[in-house]
Amino acid sequence: MKQAIHPQYNPKATMKCACGKTWNIGSTAPETNISICANCHPFYTGTEKIVDTRGRVDKFKKRMEKAGPKTPGKKR
C-alpha cells in the first residue's frame, strides 16, 4: 500500500442537519452539513402532504376500491 495518499479518517466527525440535530459519524471530512434528516423529513414525521390539483389521487383510490381485493388465481 502506498504511503501518504489516503485521506485522514475521522472516527468522530459531526453530521449537522438544518433542523439543528447533530450526531457523530465516521468520515474523511471533519464536519458534514445536510439539509434534511430522518428527524425532520416529512415522510418519517407523518407531515407528508400530497399535492394533487387534478384529482388524480382520488381517481386512483376510487379505482382501487372498485376493483376490490386482489385474489390469487391460476395463471393463464
PDB file of N, CA, C, O and CB in Angstrom:
ATOM      1  N   MET A   1       0.838  -1.168   0.000  1.00  0.00           N
ATOM      2  CA  MET A   1       0.000   0.000   0.000  1.00  0.00           C
ATOM      3  C   MET A   1       0.893   1.243   0.000  1.00  0.00           C
ATOM      4  O   MET A   1       1.878   1.311   0.735  1.00  0.00           O
ATOM      5  CB  MET A   1      -0.959  -0.009   1.215  1.00  0.00           C
ATOM      6  N   LYS A   2       0.538   2.218  -0.828  1.00  0.00           N
ATOM      7  CA  LYS A   2       1.322   3.449  -0.902  1.00  0.00           C
ATOM      8  C   LYS A   2       1.073   4.301   0.330  1.00  0.00           C
ATOM      9  O   LYS A   2      -0.033   4.338   0.869  1.00  0.00           O
ATOM     10  CB  LYS A   2       0.983   4.240  -2.178  1.00  0.00           C
ATOM     11  N   GLN A   3       2.107   4.972   0.754  1.00  0.00           N
ATOM     12  CA  GLN A   3       2.019   5.844   1.929  1.00  0.00           C
ATOM     13  C   GLN A   3       1.630   7.263   1.506  1.00  0.00           C
ATOM     14  O   GLN A   3       1.972   7.710   0.412  1.00  0.00           O
ATOM     15  CB  GLN A   3       3.366   5.859   2.699  1.00  0.00           C
ATOM     16  N   ALA A   4       0.921   7.953   2.376  1.00  0.00           N
ATOM     17  CA  ALA A   4       0.584   9.374   2.239  1.00  0.00           C
ATOM     18  C   ALA A   4      -0.336   9.701   1.065  1.00  0.00           C
ATOM     19  O   ALA A   4      -0.323  10.836   0.588  1.00  0.00           O
ATOM     20  CB  ALA A   4       1.836  10.162   2.100  1.00  0.00           C
ATOM     21  N   ILE A   5      -1.134   8.744   0.582  1.00  0.00           N
ATOM     22  CA  ILE A   5      -2.085   9.063  -0.483  1.00  0.00           C
ATOM     23  C   ILE A   5      -3.535   8.929  -0.004  1.00  0.00           C
ATOM     24  O   ILE A   5      -4.457   9.309  -0.726  1.00  0.00           O
ATOM     25  CB  ILE A   5      -1.847   8.153  -1.690  1.00  0.00           C
ATOM     26  N   HIS A   6      -3.743   8.406   1.176  1.00  0.00           N
ATOM     27  CA  HIS A   6      -5.085   8.180   1.684  1.00  0.00           C
ATOM     28  C   HIS A   6      -5.542   9.355   2.545  1.00  0.00           C
ATOM     29  O   HIS A   6      -4.731   9.931   3.270  1.00  0.00           O
ATOM     30  CB  HIS A   6      -5.140   6.878   2.487  1.00  0.00           C
ATOM     31  N   PRO A   7      -6.819   9.722   2.480  1.00  0.00           N
ATOM     32  CA  PRO A   7      -7.302  10.837   3.302  1.00  0.00           C
ATOM     33  C   PRO A   7      -7.340  10.458   4.783  1.00  0.00           C
ATOM     34  O   PRO A   7      -7.419   9.280   5.132  1.00  0.00           O
ATOM     35  CB  PRO A   7      -8.699  11.278   2.837  1.00  0.00           C
ATOM     36  N   GLN A   8      -7.285  11.455   5.630  1.00  0.00           N
ATOM     37  CA  GLN A   8      -7.336  11.250   7.077  1.00  0.00           C
ATOM     38  C   GLN A   8      -8.755  10.842   7.472  1.00  0.00           C
ATOM     39  O   GLN A   8      -9.711  11.536   7.127  1.00  0.00           O
ATOM     40  CB  GLN A   8      -6.894  12.538   7.842  1.00  0.00           C
ATOM     41  N   TYR A   9      -8.905   9.727   8.189  1.00  0.00           N
ATOM     42  CA  TYR A   9     -10.207   9.245   8.646  1.00  0.00           C
ATOM     43  C   TYR A   9     -10.510   9.814  10.024  1.00  0.00           C
ATOM     44  O   TYR A   9      -9.696   9.700  10.940  1.00  0.00           O
ATOM     45  CB  TYR A   9     -10.243   7.700   8.677  1.00  0.00           C
ATOM     46  N   ASN A  10     -11.678  10.425  10.171  1.00  0.00           N
ATOM     47  CA  ASN A  10     -12.104  10.991  11.447  1.00  0.00           C
ATOM     48  C   ASN A  10     -13.209  10.109  12.024  1.00  0.00           C
ATOM     49  O   ASN A  10     -14.332  10.140  11.522  1.00  0.00           O
ATOM     50  CB  ASN A  10     -12.594  12.468  11.278  1.00  0.00           C
ATOM     51  N   PRO A  11     -12.926   9.332  13.051  1.00  0.00           N
ATOM     52  CA  PRO A  11     -13.953   8.453  13.610  1.00  0.00           C
ATOM     53  C   PRO A  11     -15.050   9.205  14.365  1.00  0.00           C
ATOM     54  O   PRO A  11     -16.120   8.649  14.612  1.00  0.00           O
ATOM     55  CB  PRO A  11     -13.311   7.453  14.533  1.00  0.00           C
ATOM     56  N   LYS A  12     -14.797  10.453  14.729  1.00  0.00           N
ATOM     57  CA  LYS A  12     -15.793  11.235  15.449  1.00  0.00           C
ATOM     58  C   LYS A  12     -16.138  12.513  14.689  1.00  0.00           C
ATOM     59  O   LYS A  12     -16.176  13.594  15.277  1.00  0.00           O
ATOM     60  CB  LYS A  12     -15.289  11.574  16.855  1.00  0.00           C
ATOM     61  N   ALA A  13     -16.386  12.395  13.392  1.00  0.00           N
ATOM     62  CA  ALA A  13     -16.808  13.541  12.595  1.00  0.00           C
ATOM     63  C   ALA A  13     -18.254  13.868  12.946  1.00  0.00           C
ATOM     64  O   ALA A  13     -19.011  12.984  13.347  1.00  0.00           O
ATOM     65  CB  ALA A  13     -16.652  13.257  11.067  1.00  0.00           C
ATOM     66  N   THR A  14     -18.641  15.132  12.797  1.00  0.00           N
ATOM     67  CA  THR A  14     -20.001  15.532  13.148  1.00  0.00           C
ATOM     68  C   THR A  14     -20.851  15.714  11.897  1.00  0.00           C
ATOM     69  O   THR A  14     -20.385  16.205  10.869  1.00  0.00           O
ATOM     70  CB  THR A  14     -19.985  16.827  13.970  1.00  0.00           C
ATOM     71  N   MET A  15     -22.090  15.311  12.012  1.00  0.00           N
ATOM     72  CA  MET A  15     -23.087  15.487  10.959  1.00  0.00           C
ATOM     73  C   MET A  15     -24.107  16.477  11.507  1.00  0.00           C
ATOM     74  O   MET A  15     -24.673  16.244  12.575  1.00  0.00           O
ATOM     75  CB  MET A  15     -23.765  14.108  10.535  1.00  0.00           C
ATOM     76  N   LYS A  16     -24.354  17.582  10.795  1.00  0.00           N
ATOM     77  CA  LYS A  16     -25.291  18.611  11.248  1.00  0.00           C
ATOM     78  C   LYS A  16     -26.412  18.765  10.225  1.00  0.00           C
ATOM     79  O   LYS A  16     -26.170  18.891   9.025  1.00  0.00           O
ATOM     80  CB  LYS A  16     -24.564  19.968  11.471  1.00  0.00           C
ATOM     81  N   CYS A  17     -27.642  18.750  10.732  1.00  0.00           N
ATOM     82  CA  CYS A  17     -28.817  18.940   9.878  1.00  0.00           C
ATOM     83  C   CYS A  17     -29.290  20.385  10.010  1.00  0.00           C
ATOM     84  O   CYS A  17     -28.961  21.062  10.984  1.00  0.00           O
ATOM     85  CB  CYS A  17     -29.962  17.940  10.258  1.00  0.00           C
ATOM     86  N   ALA A  18     -30.055  20.851   9.040  1.00  0.00           N
ATOM     87  CA  ALA A  18     -30.598  22.203   9.079  1.00  0.00           C
ATOM     88  C   ALA A  18     -31.599  22.377  10.214  1.00  0.00           C
ATOM     89  O   ALA A  18     -31.826  23.500  10.665  1.00  0.00           O
ATOM     90  CB  ALA A  18     -31.256  22.539   7.755  1.00  0.00           C
ATOM     91  N   CYS A  19     -32.204  21.281  10.686  1.00  0.00           N
ATOM     92  CA  CYS A  19     -33.180  21.364  11.778  1.00  0.00           C
ATOM     93  C   CYS A  19     -32.495  21.528  13.131  1.00  0.00           C
ATOM     94  O   CYS A  19     -33.160  21.841  14.118  1.00  0.00           O
ATOM     95  CB  CYS A  19     -34.065  20.117  11.795  1.00  0.00           C
ATOM     96  N   GLY A  20     -31.183  21.325  13.195  1.00  0.00           N
ATOM     97  CA  GLY A  20     -30.442  21.512  14.433  1.00  0.00           C
ATOM     98  C   GLY A  20     -29.922  20.229  15.050  1.00  0.00           C
ATOM     99  O   GLY A  20     -29.130  20.282  15.990  1.00  0.00           O
ATOM    100  N   LYS A  21     -30.343  19.082  14.551  1.00  0.00           N
ATOM    101  CA  LYS A  21     -29.873  17.815  15.098  1.00  0.00           C
ATOM    102  C   LYS A  21     -28.432  17.559  14.669  1.00  0.00           C
ATOM    103  O   LYS A  21     -28.075  17.783  13.512  1.00  0.00           O
ATOM    104  CB  LYS A  21     -30.784  16.658  14.646  1.00  0.00           C
ATOM    105  N   THR A  22     -27.613  17.094  15.594  1.00  0.00           N
ATOM    106  CA  THR A  22     -26.224  16.730  15.287  1.00  0.00           C
ATOM    107  C   THR A  22     -25.938  15.342  15.839  1.00  0.00           C
ATOM    108  O   THR A  22     -26.505  14.943  16.857  1.00  0.00           O
ATOM    109  CB  THR A  22     -25.224  17.771  15.878  1.00  0.00           C
ATOM    110  N   TRP A  23     -25.061  14.609  15.171  1.00  0.00           N
ATOM    111  CA  TRP A  23     -24.635  13.300  15.640  1.00  0.00           C
ATOM    112  C   TRP A  23     -23.254  13.015  15.077  1.00  0.00           C
ATOM    113  O   TRP A  23     -22.807  13.668  14.135  1.00  0.00           O
ATOM    114  CB  TRP A  23     -25.647  12.193  15.228  1.00  0.00           C
ATOM    115  N   ASN A  24     -22.593  12.044  15.658  1.00  0.00           N
ATOM    116  CA  ASN A  24     -21.230  11.690  15.264  1.00  0.00           C
ATOM    117  C   ASN A  24     -21.253  10.519  14.304  1.00  0.00           C
ATOM    118  O   ASN A  24     -22.019   9.569  14.468  1.00  0.00           O
ATOM    119  CB  ASN A  24     -20.371  11.354  16.496  1.00  0.00           C
ATOM    120  N   ILE A  25     -20.399  10.607  13.299  1.00  0.00           N
ATOM    121  CA  ILE A  25     -20.239   9.542  12.308  1.00  0.00           C
ATOM    122  C   ILE A  25     -18.754   9.358  12.043  1.00  0.00           C
ATOM    123  O   ILE A  25     -17.937  10.145  12.521  1.00  0.00           O
ATOM    124  CB  ILE A  25     -21.009   9.868  10.985  1.00  0.00           C
ATOM    125  N   GLY A  26     -18.403   8.348  11.301  1.00  0.00           N
ATOM    126  CA  GLY A  26     -17.037   8.165  10.845  1.00  0.00           C
ATOM    127  C   GLY A  26     -16.942   8.641   9.407  1.00  0.00           C
ATOM    128  O   GLY A  26     -17.702   8.180   8.556  1.00  0.00           O
ATOM    129  N   SER A  27     -16.030   9.546   9.120  1.00  0.00           N
ATOM    130  CA  SER A  27     -15.936  10.117   7.784  1.00  0.00           C
ATOM    131  C   SER A  27     -14.539  10.658   7.544  1.00  0.00           C
ATOM    132  O   SER A  27     -13.750  10.809   8.478  1.00  0.00           O
ATOM    133  CB  SER A  27     -16.980  11.225   7.591  1.00  0.00           C
ATOM    134  N   THR A  28     -14.239  10.946   6.289  1.00  0.00           N
ATOM    135  CA  THR A  28     -12.970  11.581   5.962  1.00  0.00           C
ATOM    136  C   THR A  28     -13.073  13.093   6.075  1.00  0.00           C
ATOM    137  O   THR A  28     -12.050  13.774   6.151  1.00  0.00           O
ATOM    138  CB  THR A  28     -12.526  11.189   4.559  1.00  0.00           C
ATOM    139  N   ALA A  29     -14.287  13.630   6.088  1.00  0.00           N
ATOM    140  CA  ALA A  29     -14.494  15.063   6.300  1.00  0.00           C
ATOM    141  C   ALA A  29     -14.758  15.296   7.787  1.00  0.00           C
ATOM    142  O   ALA A  29     -15.497  14.521   8.394  1.00  0.00           O
ATOM    143  CB  ALA A  29     -15.682  15.604   5.425  1.00  0.00           C
ATOM    144  N   PRO A  30     -14.188  16.322   8.388  1.00  0.00           N
ATOM    145  CA  PRO A  30     -14.391  16.534   9.821  1.00  0.00           C
ATOM    146  C   PRO A  30     -15.809  16.962  10.177  1.00  0.00           C
ATOM    147  O   PRO A  30     -16.270  16.699  11.288  1.00  0.00           O
ATOM    148  CB  PRO A  30     -13.426  17.565  10.318  1.00  0.00           C
ATOM    149  N   GLU A  31     -16.513  17.622   9.246  1.00  0.00           N
ATOM    150  CA  GLU A  31     -17.879  18.071   9.506  1.00  0.00           C
ATOM    151  C   GLU A  31     -18.684  18.009   8.210  1.00  0.00           C
ATOM    152  O   GLU A  31     -18.190  18.385   7.146  1.00  0.00           O
ATOM    153  CB  GLU A  31     -17.891  19.512  10.094  1.00  0.00           C
ATOM    154  N   THR A  32     -19.925  17.533   8.305  1.00  0.00           N
ATOM    155  CA  THR A  32     -20.799  17.441   7.152  1.00  0.00           C
ATOM    156  C   THR A  32     -22.119  18.115   7.476  1.00  0.00           C
ATOM    157  O   THR A  32     -22.701  17.855   8.528  1.00  0.00           O
ATOM    158  CB  THR A  32     -21.017  15.971   6.735  1.00  0.00           C
ATOM    159  N   ASN A  33     -22.604  18.980   6.588  1.00  0.00           N
ATOM    160  CA  ASN A  33     -23.885  19.647   6.754  1.00  0.00           C
ATOM    161  C   ASN A  33     -24.879  19.089   5.743  1.00  0.00           C
ATOM    162  O   ASN A  33     -24.568  18.958   4.559  1.00  0.00           O
ATOM    163  CB  ASN A  33     -23.736  21.178   6.593  1.00  0.00           C
ATOM    164  N   ILE A  34     -26.082  18.761   6.222  1.00  0.00           N
ATOM    165  CA  ILE A  34     -27.130  18.263   5.348  1.00  0.00           C
ATOM    166  C   ILE A  34     -28.375  19.114   5.529  1.00  0.00           C
ATOM    167  O   ILE A  34     -28.512  19.796   6.545  1.00  0.00           O
ATOM    168  CB  ILE A  34     -27.433  16.775   5.637  1.00  0.00           C
ATOM    169  N   SER A  35     -29.279  19.090   4.569  1.00  0.00           N
ATOM    170  CA  SER A  35     -30.468  19.933   4.639  1.00  0.00           C
ATOM    171  C   SER A  35     -31.656  19.224   5.275  1.00  0.00           C
ATOM    172  O   SER A  35     -32.555  19.885   5.795  1.00  0.00           O
ATOM    173  CB  SER A  35     -30.843  20.404   3.260  1.00  0.00           C
ATOM    174  N   ILE A  36     -31.680  17.901   5.246  1.00  0.00           N
ATOM    175  CA  ILE A  36     -32.825  17.170   5.798  1.00  0.00           C
ATOM    176  C   ILE A  36     -32.359  15.827   6.328  1.00  0.00           C
ATOM    177  O   ILE A  36     -31.474  15.193   5.754  1.00  0.00           O
ATOM    178  CB  ILE A  36     -33.935  16.977   4.730  1.00  0.00           C
ATOM    179  N   CYS A  37     -32.967  15.393   7.440  1.00  0.00           N
ATOM    180  CA  CYS A  37     -32.602  14.114   8.052  1.00  0.00           C
ATOM    181  C   CYS A  37     -33.881  13.368   8.420  1.00  0.00           C
ATOM    182  O   CYS A  37     -34.981  13.859   8.168  1.00  0.00           O
ATOM    183  CB  CYS A  37     -31.695  14.326   9.313  1.00  0.00           C
ATOM    184  N   ALA A  38     -33.744  12.199   9.008  1.00  0.00           N
ATOM    185  CA  ALA A  38     -34.907  11.409   9.395  1.00  0.00           C
ATOM    186  C   ALA A  38     -35.685  12.077  10.526  1.00  0.00           C
ATOM    187  O   ALA A  38     -36.855  11.763  10.741  1.00  0.00           O
ATOM    188  CB  ALA A  38     -34.475  10.006   9.814  1.00  0.00           C
ATOM    189  N   ASN A  39     -35.054  12.983  11.240  1.00  0.00           N
ATOM    190  CA  ASN A  39     -35.717  13.693  12.330  1.00  0.00           C
ATOM    191  C   ASN A  39     -36.708  14.737  11.803  1.00  0.00           C
ATOM    192  O   ASN A  39     -37.706  15.020  12.466  1.00  0.00           O
ATOM    193  CB  ASN A  39     -34.678  14.365  13.227  1.00  0.00           C
ATOM    194  N   CYS A  40     -36.453  15.312  10.629  1.00  0.00           N
ATOM    195  CA  CYS A  40     -37.310  16.376  10.110  1.00  0.00           C
ATOM    196  C   CYS A  40     -37.914  16.069   8.745  1.00  0.00           C
ATOM    197  O   CYS A  40     -38.640  16.907   8.210  1.00  0.00           O
ATOM    198  CB  CYS A  40     -36.532  17.645  10.026  1.00  0.00           C
ATOM    199  N   HIS A  41     -37.645  14.908   8.161  1.00  0.00           N
ATOM    200  CA  HIS A  41     -38.193  14.559   6.847  1.00  0.00           C
ATOM    201  C   HIS A  41     -39.701  14.321   6.949  1.00  0.00           C
ATOM    202  O   HIS A  41     -40.137  13.597   7.844  1.00  0.00           O
ATOM    203  CB  HIS A  41     -37.487  13.303   6.276  1.00  0.00           C
ATOM    204  N   PRO A  42     -40.510  14.908   6.061  1.00  0.00           N
ATOM    205  CA  PRO A  42     -41.968  14.768   6.150  1.00  0.00           C
ATOM    206  C   PRO A  42     -42.461  13.329   6.101  1.00  0.00           C
ATOM    207  O   PRO A  42     -43.472  13.018   6.730  1.00  0.00           O
ATOM    208  CB  PRO A  42     -42.607  15.534   5.045  1.00  0.00           C
ATOM    209  N   PHE A  43     -41.792  12.451   5.387  1.00  0.00           N
ATOM    210  CA  PHE A  43     -42.234  11.059   5.307  1.00  0.00           C
ATOM    211  C   PHE A  43     -42.119  10.374   6.658  1.00  0.00           C
ATOM    212  O   PHE A  43     -43.009   9.616   7.044  1.00  0.00           O
ATOM    213  CB  PHE A  43     -41.420  10.296   4.262  1.00  0.00           C
ATOM    214  N   TYR A  44     -41.043  10.628   7.377  1.00  0.00           N
ATOM    215  CA  TYR A  44     -40.814   9.978   8.667  1.00  0.00           C
ATOM    216  C   TYR A  44     -41.562  10.650   9.816  1.00  0.00           C
ATOM    217  O   TYR A  44     -41.874   9.995  10.810  1.00  0.00           O
ATOM    218  CB  TYR A  44     -39.340   9.960   8.972  1.00  0.00           C
ATOM    219  N   THR A  45     -41.854  11.942   9.696  1.00  0.00           N
ATOM    220  CA  THR A  45     -42.545  12.652  10.773  1.00  0.00           C
ATOM    221  C   THR A  45     -44.051  12.557  10.652  1.00  0.00           C
ATOM    222  O   THR A  45     -44.761  12.884  11.602  1.00  0.00           O
ATOM    223  CB  THR A  45     -42.133  14.101  10.791  1.00  0.00           C
ATOM    224  N   GLY A  46     -44.565  12.116   9.501  1.00  0.00           N
ATOM    225  CA  GLY A  46     -46.008  11.986   9.314  1.00  0.00           C
ATOM    226  C   GLY A  46     -46.679  13.264   8.855  1.00  0.00           C
ATOM    227  O   GLY A  46     -47.907  13.348   8.870  1.00  0.00           O
ATOM    228  N   THR A  47     -45.915  14.254   8.450  1.00  0.00           N
ATOM    229  CA  THR A  47     -46.491  15.507   7.978  1.00  0.00           C
ATOM    230  C   THR A  47     -46.448  15.615   6.456  1.00  0.00           C
ATOM    231  O   THR A  47     -46.500  16.715   5.905  1.00  0.00           O
ATOM    232  CB  THR A  47     -45.760  16.684   8.601  1.00  0.00           C
ATOM    233  N   GLU A  48     -46.356  14.490   5.790  1.00  0.00           N
ATOM    234  CA  GLU A  48     -46.281  14.475   4.339  1.00  0.00           C
ATOM    235  C   GLU A  48     -47.614  14.909   3.743  1.00  0.00           C
ATOM    236  O   GLU A  48     -48.673  14.457   4.176  1.00  0.00           O
ATOM    237  CB  GLU A  48     -45.891  13.078   3.829  1.00  0.00           C
ATOM    238  N   LYS A  49     -47.556  15.780   2.756  1.00  0.00           N
ATOM    239  CA  LYS A  49     -48.761  16.270   2.089  1.00  0.00           C
ATOM    240  C   LYS A  49     -48.697  15.867   0.618  1.00  0.00           C
ATOM    241  O   LYS A  49     -47.651  15.954  -0.024  1.00  0.00           O
ATOM    242  CB  LYS A  49     -48.904  17.824   2.240  1.00  0.00           C
ATOM    243  N   ILE A  50     -49.828  15.430   0.109  1.00  0.00           N
ATOM    244  CA  ILE A  50     -49.899  15.079  -1.301  1.00  0.00           C
ATOM    245  C   ILE A  50     -50.512  16.268  -2.029  1.00  0.00           C
ATOM    246  O   ILE A  50     -51.650  16.648  -1.755  1.00  0.00           O
ATOM    247  CB  ILE A  50     -50.734  13.764  -1.533  1.00  0.00           C
ATOM    248  N   VAL A  51     -49.767  16.849  -2.944  1.00  0.00           N
ATOM    249  CA  VAL A  51     -50.253  17.978  -3.718  1.00  0.00           C
ATOM    250  C   VAL A  51     -50.853  17.419  -4.998  1.00  0.00           C
ATOM    251  O   VAL A  51     -50.143  16.901  -5.861  1.00  0.00           O
ATOM    252  CB  VAL A  51     -49.110  19.015  -4.018  1.00  0.00           C
ATOM    253  N   ASP A  52     -52.162  17.530  -5.105  1.00  0.00           N
ATOM    254  CA  ASP A  52     -52.862  16.968  -6.250  1.00  0.00           C
ATOM    255  C   ASP A  52     -53.897  17.975  -6.723  1.00  0.00           C
ATOM    256  O   ASP A  52     -54.948  18.129  -6.100  1.00  0.00           O
ATOM    257  CB  ASP A  52     -53.526  15.607  -5.895  1.00  0.00           C
ATOM    258  N   THR A  53     -53.605  18.659  -7.819  1.00  0.00           N
ATOM    259  CA  THR A  53     -54.510  19.691  -8.294  1.00  0.00           C
ATOM    260  C   THR A  53     -55.552  19.158  -9.272  1.00  0.00           C
ATOM    261  O   THR A  53     -56.583  19.799  -9.475  1.00  0.00           O
ATOM    262  CB  THR A  53     -53.725  20.792  -8.944  1.00  0.00           C
ATOM    263  N   ARG A  54     -55.308  18.014  -9.873  1.00  0.00           N
ATOM    264  CA  ARG A  54     -56.241  17.468 -10.860  1.00  0.00           C
ATOM    265  C   ARG A  54     -57.077  16.317 -10.335  1.00  0.00           C
ATOM    266  O   ARG A  54     -57.884  15.761 -11.080  1.00  0.00           O
ATOM    267  CB  ARG A  54     -55.489  17.013 -12.064  1.00  0.00           C
ATOM    268  N   GLY A  55     -56.910  15.945  -9.082  1.00  0.00           N
ATOM    269  CA  GLY A  55     -57.714  14.876  -8.515  1.00  0.00           C
ATOM    270  C   GLY A  55     -57.262  13.485  -8.915  1.00  0.00           C
ATOM    271  O   GLY A  55     -58.054  12.545  -8.845  1.00  0.00           O
ATOM    272  N   ARG A  56     -56.037  13.324  -9.323  1.00  0.00           N
ATOM    273  CA  ARG A  56     -55.534  12.026  -9.775  1.00  0.00           C
ATOM    274  C   ARG A  56     -55.472  11.011  -8.644  1.00  0.00           C
ATOM    275  O   ARG A  56     -55.753   9.830  -8.849  1.00  0.00           O
ATOM    276  CB  ARG A  56     -54.159  12.184 -10.391  1.00  0.00           C
ATOM    277  N   VAL A  57     -55.105  11.469  -7.449  1.00  0.00           N
ATOM    278  CA  VAL A  57     -55.006  10.555  -6.317  1.00  0.00           C
ATOM    279  C   VAL A  57     -56.388  10.030  -5.955  1.00  0.00           C
ATOM    280  O   VAL A  57     -56.548   8.838  -5.692  1.00  0.00           O
ATOM    281  CB  VAL A  57     -54.356  11.253  -5.104  1.00  0.00           C
ATOM    282  N   ASP A  58     -57.386  10.907  -5.939  1.00  0.00           N
ATOM    283  CA  ASP A  58     -58.750  10.478  -5.637  1.00  0.00           C
ATOM    284  C   ASP A  58     -59.277   9.502  -6.687  1.00  0.00           C
ATOM    285  O   ASP A  58     -59.932   8.516  -6.347  1.00  0.00           O
ATOM    286  CB  ASP A  58     -59.674  11.689  -5.541  1.00  0.00           C
ATOM    287  N   LYS A  59     -58.995   9.773  -7.954  1.00  0.00           N
ATOM    288  CA  LYS A  59     -59.415   8.859  -9.024  1.00  0.00           C
ATOM    289  C   LYS A  59     -58.780   7.489  -8.854  1.00  0.00           C
ATOM    290  O   LYS A  59     -59.440   6.467  -9.039  1.00  0.00           O
ATOM    291  CB  LYS A  59     -59.052   9.434 -10.398  1.00  0.00           C
ATOM    292  N   PHE A  60     -57.495   7.466  -8.499  1.00  0.00           N
ATOM    293  CA  PHE A  60     -56.791   6.211  -8.302  1.00  0.00           C
ATOM    294  C   PHE A  60     -57.383   5.434  -7.129  1.00  0.00           C
ATOM    295  O   PHE A  60     -57.596   4.225  -7.230  1.00  0.00           O
ATOM    296  CB  PHE A  60     -55.302   6.467  -8.073  1.00  0.00           C
ATOM    297  N   LYS A  61     -57.650   6.119  -6.021  1.00  0.00           N
ATOM    298  CA  LYS A  61     -58.221   5.455  -4.853  1.00  0.00           C
ATOM    299  C   LYS A  61     -59.602   4.889  -5.165  1.00  0.00           C
ATOM    300  O   LYS A  61     -59.923   3.785  -4.725  1.00  0.00           O
ATOM    301  CB  LYS A  61     -58.305   6.429  -3.675  1.00  0.00           C
ATOM    302  N   LYS A  62     -60.417   5.615  -5.909  1.00  0.00           N
ATOM    303  CA  LYS A  62     -61.749   5.119  -6.295  1.00  0.00           C
ATOM    304  C   LYS A  62     -61.632   3.886  -7.182  1.00  0.00           C
ATOM    305  O   LYS A  62     -62.391   2.929  -7.030  1.00  0.00           O
ATOM    306  CB  LYS A  62     -62.549   6.218  -7.025  1.00  0.00           C
ATOM    307  N   ARG A  63     -60.680   3.914  -8.108  1.00  0.00           N
ATOM    308  CA  ARG A  63     -60.477   2.781  -9.000  1.00  0.00           C
ATOM    309  C   ARG A  63     -60.036   1.542  -8.226  1.00  0.00           C
ATOM    310  O   ARG A  63     -60.467   0.431  -8.535  1.00  0.00           O
ATOM    311  CB  ARG A  63     -59.446   3.129 -10.070  1.00  0.00           C
ATOM    312  N   MET A  64     -59.179   1.728  -7.223  1.00  0.00           N
ATOM    313  CA  MET A  64     -58.720   0.603  -6.416  1.00  0.00           C
ATOM    314  C   MET A  64     -59.850   0.052  -5.540  1.00  0.00           C
ATOM    315  O   MET A  64     -59.929  -1.160  -5.342  1.00  0.00           O
ATOM    316  CB  MET A  64     -57.533   1.028  -5.544  1.00  0.00           C
ATOM    317  N   GLU A  65     -60.719   0.910  -5.015  1.00  0.00           N
ATOM    318  CA  GLU A  65     -61.858   0.446  -4.230  1.00  0.00           C
ATOM    319  C   GLU A  65     -62.840  -0.336  -5.101  1.00  0.00           C
ATOM    320  O   GLU A  65     -63.407  -1.341  -4.672  1.00  0.00           O
ATOM    321  CB  GLU A  65     -62.567   1.632  -3.568  1.00  0.00           C
ATOM    322  N   LYS A  66     -63.025   0.133  -6.297  1.00  0.00           N
ATOM    323  CA  LYS A  66     -63.944  -0.519  -7.234  1.00  0.00           C
ATOM    324  C   LYS A  66     -63.436  -1.903  -7.643  1.00  0.00           C
ATOM    325  O   LYS A  66     -64.229  -2.829  -7.816  1.00  0.00           O
ATOM    326  CB  LYS A  66     -64.140   0.356  -8.480  1.00  0.00           C
ATOM    327  N   ALA A  67     -62.135  -2.044  -7.794  1.00  0.00           N
ATOM    328  CA  ALA A  67     -61.539  -3.301  -8.221  1.00  0.00           C
ATOM    329  C   ALA A  67     -61.657  -4.361  -7.135  1.00  0.00           C
ATOM    330  O   ALA A  67     -61.734  -5.550  -7.443  1.00  0.00           O
ATOM    331  CB  ALA A  67     -60.078  -3.094  -8.596  1.00  0.00           C
ATOM    332  N   GLY A  68     -61.671  -3.952  -5.876  1.00  0.00           N
ATOM    333  CA  GLY A  68     -61.789  -4.906  -4.778  1.00  0.00           C
ATOM    334  C   GLY A  68     -60.443  -5.532  -4.452  1.00  0.00           C
ATOM    335  O   GLY A  68     -59.425  -5.207  -5.062  1.00  0.00           O
ATOM    336  N   PRO A  69     -60.455  -6.448  -3.465  1.00  0.00           N
ATOM    337  CA  PRO A  69     -59.189  -7.074  -3.078  1.00  0.00           C
ATOM    338  C   PRO A  69     -58.697  -8.029  -4.152  1.00  0.00           C
ATOM    339  O   PRO A  69     -59.489  -8.687  -4.826  1.00  0.00           O
ATOM    340  CB  PRO A  69     -59.344  -7.816  -1.752  1.00  0.00           C
ATOM    341  N   LYS A  70     -57.416  -8.095  -4.297  1.00  0.00           N
ATOM    342  CA  LYS A  70     -56.805  -8.964  -5.290  1.00  0.00           C
ATOM    343  C   LYS A  70     -56.738 -10.386  -4.759  1.00  0.00           C
ATOM    344  O   LYS A  70     -56.186 -10.622  -3.684  1.00  0.00           O
ATOM    345  CB  LYS A  70     -55.404  -8.461  -5.670  1.00  0.00           C
ATOM    346  N   THR A  71     -57.286 -11.322  -5.493  1.00  0.00           N
ATOM    347  CA  THR A  71     -57.244 -12.720  -5.079  1.00  0.00           C
ATOM    348  C   THR A  71     -56.328 -13.490  -6.007  1.00  0.00           C
ATOM    349  O   THR A  71     -56.347 -13.269  -7.218  1.00  0.00           O
ATOM    350  CB  THR A  71     -58.657 -13.341  -5.070  1.00  0.00           C
ATOM    351  N   PRO A  72     -55.526 -14.389  -5.462  1.00  0.00           N
ATOM    352  CA  PRO A  72     -54.639 -15.153  -6.307  1.00  0.00           C
ATOM    353  C   PRO A  72     -55.428 -16.135  -7.156  1.00  0.00           C
ATOM    354  O   PRO A  72     -56.316 -16.827  -6.658  1.00  0.00           O
ATOM    355  CB  PRO A  72     -53.603 -15.883  -5.470  1.00  0.00           C
ATOM    356  N   GLY A  73     -55.109 -16.191  -8.402  1.00  0.00           N
ATOM    357  CA  GLY A  73     -55.785 -17.105  -9.316  1.00  0.00           C
ATOM    358  C   GLY A  73     -54.781 -17.932 -10.083  1.00  0.00           C
ATOM    359  O   GLY A  73     -53.570 -17.785  -9.916  1.00  0.00           O
ATOM    360  N   LYS A  74     -55.297 -18.796 -10.918  1.00  0.00           N
ATOM    361  CA  LYS A  74     -54.373 -19.612 -11.694  1.00  0.00           C
ATOM    362  C   LYS A  74     -53.830 -18.816 -12.883  1.00  0.00           C
ATOM    363  O   LYS A  74     -54.479 -17.897 -13.382  1.00  0.00           O
ATOM    364  CB  LYS A  74     -55.067 -20.900 -12.178  1.00  0.00           C
ATOM    365  N   LYS A  75     -52.650 -19.182 -13.315  1.00  0.00           N
ATOM    366  CA  LYS A  75     -52.015 -18.482 -14.423  1.00  0.00           C
ATOM    367  C   LYS A  75     -52.632 -18.926 -15.727  1.00  0.00           C
ATOM    368  O   LYS A  75     -53.073 -20.066 -15.871  1.00  0.00           O
ATOM    369  CB  LYS A  75     -50.502 -18.726 -14.434  1.00  0.00           C
ATOM    370  N   ARG A  76     -52.656 -18.025 -16.659  1.00  0.00           N
ATOM    371  CA  ARG A  76     -53.227 -18.336 -17.981  1.00  0.00           C
ATOM    372  C   ARG A  76     -52.185 -18.802 -18.934  1.00  0.00           C
ATOM    373  O   ARG A  76     -52.494 -19.105 -20.087  1.00  0.00           O
ATOM    374  CB  ARG A  76     -53.928 -17.139 -18.561  1.00  0.00           C
TER     375      ARG A  76
END
